Amino acid sequence: MQAKAHSTPNIAFIKYWGNRSEELRLPQAASLSMTLDRPTVEIVIQEADAFSVRSFLADGGEKALREKDIERFRKVLSLMRRYLETLHAKDALPEHSAITVRSHIPPAIGLASSAAVFSCLAKAVAGLVAEKITLTDMQTSILARLGSGSAARSIFGGFSTLEEGSGMELGSSWSEQIADERHWLLHDIVLIPALEEKKVGSTEGHALASTSPFYATRIETIRSRRQQECIDAIRMKDFEKLQNVTEEDCLDMHHVMETSSPSLHYLNEDTHRIVNAIKGLRSKEHIPVLFTMDAGPTVHLVCPDEAKDAVLSFANAQKGCTIFKAKVGPGAKII
Ligand code: DP6
């Protein structure tokens, strides 16, 4: 018995930062992202005599996993089994399974590999249990969320949310698709200024969010208007509206990070230089392009198709940066 899936990362316009349950990755507020078409991750899961995880890079070489990473997979599978139990399908997932991950994500490029990996694992698990229970994409997104909050959104292609939901159950927060990948052709030109690994991972970062004096206002603003403004901007393909709400939310999240205890500084001098330069280009040449940064110094420049060439030549002119190109994509699939 085995199943295989592939998936990709996503880039958030409204950022997920902070949980109401760290263990279950239940978010404090909703978030919203665009699923990318690359780089891909593939996972094979099969029934086995004992639990194991192995990870391989695109060139075929095996990547040594830390004990902490292996533990995360073990924990996720046990949470997934608990969730399946709530659907009366506890035994659908074998007691032990062997997981093989093949990642085409270049190391340390600032693209969330956990979103691609855990959405891929969830889809593979959905394939594995399919004989006993057919999971909807919404239920599969719950499985993904148990591994990484942002992974829930990569179950869907195009544009999707992670809903805040209510309650403290395993299934109390899930993803929903706003529009599929054919709705709006947007590109993500990724500029990676520094190849250093980030110091504090998102999992530890989420737990600090509520120590910032600005966190409560952030949550309230997302709930009262930002998430809805972003949904409206996408539905109406209103780029200017999308730009305003995305940049506002990104800077707000980094403000919360920088004012938490201890404070988290993910942006560096290169990030600020690139952001200022793109603002300059925008006001001079009226190019539709927005910037957003996750938990690292990498700058994502998102633009519609007509601005792609101008944004690419801007990116190529930035010294010392690695550039990665992606566009809106179809989400996790069983293969
Ligand atoms: C800043 O989903 O990476 O990228 O659940 O601990 O894996 P874990 O956190 P993760 O958090 C994402 C943080 C972010 C914003 C976002 O993608 O929404």
Residues whose N, C-alpha, C, O or C-beta is under 5 A from the ligand:
A	BS01	DP6	A12 I14 K15 Y16 R25 S31 S114 G147 S148 G149 S150 A151 S202 T203 D294 A295
